[in-house]
Amino acid sequence: MVAALIVVALLIFAAIGYAICRYVWWPDYQRSGRSVAPRGGGRR
């Protein structure tokens, strides 16, 4: 039970973080055409 709740909470947290990263890095995401948001400085 507790493990299932932890897994669900982690999935929700990961989904929210992924959505925030996509909104923050949208120009780079669109320009590079990759689904992975750049880390660190971002643009090279």
Secondary structure, 3 states (H helix, E strand, C coil): CHHHHHHHHHHHHHHHHHHHHHHHCHHHHHHHCCCCCCCCCCCC
